[in-house]
Amino acid sequence: MSKISILALASSPEKGQNSDTLLDAFLEGVKEKNPDAVIDKYYISEIPLKAYCHKCAREPQPGEEVFAEVVEKLKSANGLVIATPTYNFNIPSGLKNFIDRIGYISLDYGKKNLVGQPPGKLKHLKTYFIVSGGTPAWIRRFIFFLYPAFYLSVAFSYYYAKLGGSFYAGKLTFSTPARDDMKLLKKVRKRGNRYVKTIG
């Protein structure tokens, strides 16, 4: 079995919340199928980042050593798994800033593609997006373009990453947490089983 490396990002500002719980279940599924997989999990809230600016768009700034570490892992990883809650139909601001800030290693600014944009440099990555929210899944299917998985897919397609899929868990709240839904967690573990077999 080939050795693979996966970078996992939990973007909820609070540890142990629904999207974080789903991410852990997914990664358990990865390990079930490939025990040798190297998984590096980071919390976006623990990656100090300045807001996007002209200078910081080119490289990590002083005090951003953790960000620099994550970027190095991103360069060599086979997979990228992002878990996020749904905030007003979108992602938390910390994750948005992170995606903007990795542009300097994700785009080749010295070239232009057919539409005049810098081509992406993340072809080595296969992504997977895990999203939690309070809205039922059937409603999300009708307005999927308003939800985090759609935005994340577009953003990482722009960086030329391969899209490995997404999972949305709806009707999750503080009173109906993911950790109490064993059927849901089993389903997410199976997604991890399938995902890991497609990368490497």
GIUR-V319156 format. One record per backbone hydrogen bond with DSSP energy under -0.5 kcal/mol. NH is the residue of the N-H (numbers start at 1). CO is the residue of the C=O. If there is no record, write none. Layout:
nh:NH co:CO
nh:NH co:CO
This chain:
nh:6 co:38
nh:7 co:79
nh:8 co:6
nh:8 co:40
nh:9 co:81
nh:10 co:42
nh:11 co:9
nh:11 co:83
nh:17 co:14
nh:21 co:17
nh:22 co:18
nh:23 co:19
nh:24 co:20
nh:25 co:21
nh:26 co:22
nh:27 co:23
nh:28 co:24
nh:29 co:25
nh:30 co:26
nh:31 co:27
nh:32 co:28
nh:33 co:29
nh:34 co:30
nh:37 co:34
nh:38 co:4
nh:39 co:37
nh:40 co:6
nh:40 co:38
nh:41 co:39
nh:42 co:8
nh:44 co:10
nh:44 co:42
nh:46 co:43
nh:47 co:44
nh:48 co:46
nh:57 co:53
nh:58 co:55
nh:64 co:61
nh:68 co:64
nh:69 co:65
nh:70 co:66
nh:71 co:67
nh:72 co:68
nh:73 co:69
nh:74 co:70
nh:75 co:71
nh:76 co:72
nh:77 co:73
nh:78 co:5
nh:79 co:5
nh:80 co:126
nh:81 co:7
nh:82 co:80
nh:82 co:128
nh:83 co:9
nh:84 co:130
nh:86 co:132
nh:87 co:85
nh:87 co:90
nh:88 co:86
nh:90 co:87
nh:95 co:92
nh:96 co:92
nh:97 co:93
nh:98 co:94
nh:99 co:95
nh:100 co:96
nh:101 co:97
nh:102 co:98
nh:103 co:100
nh:104 co:101
nh:105 co:102
nh:106 co:102
nh:107 co:103
nh:108 co:119
nh:109 co:107
nh:111 co:108
nh:113 co:117
nh:116 co:113
nh:121 co:106
nh:122 co:159
nh:125 co:122
nh:126 co:78
nh:127 co:125
nh:127 co:162
nh:128 co:80
nh:129 co:165
nh:130 co:82
nh:131 co:129
nh:131 co:167
nh:132 co:84
nh:133 co:169
nh:139 co:136
nh:140 co:136
nh:141 co:137
nh:142 co:138
nh:142 co:139
nh:143 co:139
nh:144 co:141
nh:146 co:143
nh:147 co:144
nh:150 co:144
nh:150 co:147
nh:151 co:147
nh:152 co:148
nh:153 co:149
nh:154 co:150
nh:155 co:151
nh:156 co:152
nh:157 co:153
nh:158 co:154
nh:159 co:155
nh:160 co:157
nh:161 co:156
nh:162 co:125
nh:164 co:127
nh:164 co:162
nh:167 co:129
nh:169 co:131
nh:170 co:168
nh:172 co:133
nh:173 co:171
nh:173 co:176
nh:180 co:177
nh:181 co:178
nh:182 co:180
nh:185 co:181
nh:186 co:182
nh:187 co:183
nh:188 co:184
nh:189 co:185
nh:190 co:186
nh:191 co:187
nh:192 co:188
nh:193 co:189
nh:194 co:190
nh:195 co:191
nh:196 co:192
nh:197 co:193
nh:198 co:195
nh:199 co:196
